[in-house]
Amino acid sequence: MALRAARQNGAAIPDEHIADAIEYILKCRREDGAFAYMPGSTPGTPSMTGLAILCLELCGEHGHEAIEPAAEFLLNHVPNPNDHHRYFALYYCAQAMFQLGDKYWSQFAPIMYESILDEQNDDGSWGESQPGSYSNTYKTALAILTLTVAARQLPIYQRDE
């Protein structure tokens, strides 16, 4: 994502750096279509799968053979409320599915919107502040960013069509 943002802002990013990033991402692919944090680590997770799809899309790998199985994995493994990294995962999954558009966004978006809005606190925030956990400020920020992906407010959110 940093390479894409830098390139969009005029930085000279050599094509081989993009190719190296793509190669590394693909080494993190699991047999079930998911992506893991590092090559050889198991299991794949929704957050890393969302990140992988997004990065592949942002690097111009539209239609890569790894993307469809990864998107199907996300449709079947939406980050659940017990996941400590739920808001991080939802943010990157939403960006990934929005980039893919069509059936992936139309199937993922309603599930994502409903689950996030159902978790909103009466004061408008998300989450609880607990010792040893992320504050509700972090969760609120990620929830808002997730809910606004489709608004395309930042250039990085724009679909590369």
C-alpha positions in Angstrom: 0.0 0.0 0.0 2.9 2.3 0.8 4.4 1.7 -2.6 1.1 2.5 -4.4 0.6 5.6 -2.3 4.1 6.8 -3.0 3.7 6.1 -6.7 0.4 8.0 -6.8 2.2 11.0 -5.3 4.9 11.0 -7.9 7.7 9.0 -6.2 9.8 6.9 -8.6 9.0 3.4 -7.5 10.9 0.8 -9.6 8.7 -1.8 -11.1 11.0 -4.5 -9.5 10.0 -3.3 -6.0 6.3 -3.8 -6.9 7.2 -7.2 -8.3 9.1 -8.1 -5.1 6.1 -7.1 -3.0 3.7 -9.2 -5.1 6.1 -12.2 -4.9 6.2 -11.9 -1.1 2.4 -11.6 -0.7 1.9 -14.7 -2.9 4.4 -16.7 -0.7 1.9 -16.1 2.2 -0.9 -17.8 0.3 -2.5 -20.9 1.9 -4.1 -23.9 0.2 -7.6 -22.8 1.4 -7.3 -19.5 -0.4 -6.5 -17.5 2.7 -3.3 -15.6 3.3 -1.1 -15.8 6.4 1.0 -13.2 8.1 4.3 -14.7 6.9 5.3 -17.4 4.3 4.9 -20.8 5.8 2.9 -19.7 8.8 -0.5 -21.1 9.5 -3.4 -20.5 9.5 -4.5 -17.9 7.1 -6.7 -15.2 8.6 -9.4 -12.8 7.4 -7.2 -9.8 8.2 -4.2 -11.0 6.3 -6.4 -12.2 3.4 -8.1 -8.9 3.1 -4.7 -7.2 3.2 -3.4 -9.5 0.5 -6.3 -9.0 -1.8 -6.1 -5.2 -1.4 -2.3 -5.1 -2.0 -2.6 -7.4 -5.1 -5.3 -5.1 -6.5 -3.4 -1.9 -5.7 -0.3 -3.4 -7.4 -2.3 -4.0 -10.6 -2.8 -7.7 -10.2 -6.4 -7.6 -11.2 -7.8 -11.1 -11.9 -4.8 -12.9 -10.4 -5.6 -16.5 -9.8 -5.1 -16.1 -6.0 -7.8 -13.4 -5.7 -11.0 -15.2 -6.3 -10.3 -18.1 -3.8 -9.2 -15.4 -1.3 -12.4 -13.5 -1.7 -14.5 -16.6 -1.3 -12.5 -17.3 1.9 -13.5 -13.9 3.2 -17.2 -14.4 2.3 -17.1 -17.6 4.4 -14.9 -16.2 7.2 -16.1 -12.7 8.1 -14.2 -11.5 11.1 -16.2 -12.4 14.1 -16.8 -10.4 17.3 -14.5 -12.6 19.4 -11.5 -11.8 17.1 -9.1 -9.4 19.0 -8.2 -7.8 15.7 -11.8 -7.6 14.4 -11.9 -3.9 13.5 -8.5 -4.1 11.8 -9.7 -7.1 9.9 -13.0 -5.6 8.9 -11.3 -2.4 7.6 -8.9 -4.3 5.3 -11.6 -6.9 4.3 -13.9 -4.0 3.4 -11.2 -2.3 1.3 -10.4 -5.6 -0.5 -14.0 -6.5 -1.3 -14.7 -2.9 -2.4 -11.8 -3.1 -4.8 -13.2 -6.3 -6.2 -16.7 -4.8 -6.5 -19.6 -6.7 -8.1 -20.7 -9.8 -6.2 -17.9 -9.6 -3.6 -18.8 -6.1 -2.4 -22.5 -6.7 -2.7 -22.4 -9.8 -0.6 -19.8 -8.6 2.0 -21.0 -5.0 2.5 -24.4 -5.7 4.1 -22.9 -8.2 6.5 -20.1 -5.8 7.4 -22.4 -2.8 7.8 -24.9 -4.6 9.9 -22.3 -6.1 12.2 -20.5 -2.8 12.7 -23.6 -0.8 13.3 -25.0 -3.4 15.7 -21.9 -3.0 17.8 -22.0 0.8 18.1 -22.3 2.1 21.6 -25.0 4.6 22.7 -22.4 7.4 22.8 -21.5 6.7 19.1 -18.2 4.9 19.8 -17.3 1.3 19.3 -15.7 -1.2 21.7 -14.8 -0.9 25.3 -11.6 0.4 26.9 -10.1 -2.4 28.9 -6.6 -2.7 30.4 -4.3 -4.6 28.0 -6.7 -4.0 25.0 -7.0 -1.4 22.3 -8.9 1.7 23.5 -12.4 2.4 22.1 -10.8 5.3 20.2 -8.8 2.9 18.0 -11.9 0.7 17.4 -14.1 3.8 16.7 -11.6 5.1 14.2 -11.3 1.8 12.4 -15.1 1.4 12.4 -15.6 4.8 10.8 -12.9 4.2 8.2 -14.5 0.8 7.4 -18.0 2.3 7.1 -16.7 5.0 4.7 -14.6 2.9 2.3 -17.3 3.1 -0.4 -17.4 6.9 -0.2 -13.9 6.9 -1.9 -12.8 10.0 0.1 -9.0 9.2 -0.3 -7.3 8.3 -3.5 -6.1 5.0 -2.0 -9.8 3.9 -1.7 -10.5 4.5 -5.4 -11.0 1.5 -7.6 -8.3 1.0 -10.2 -10.8 0.5 -13.0 
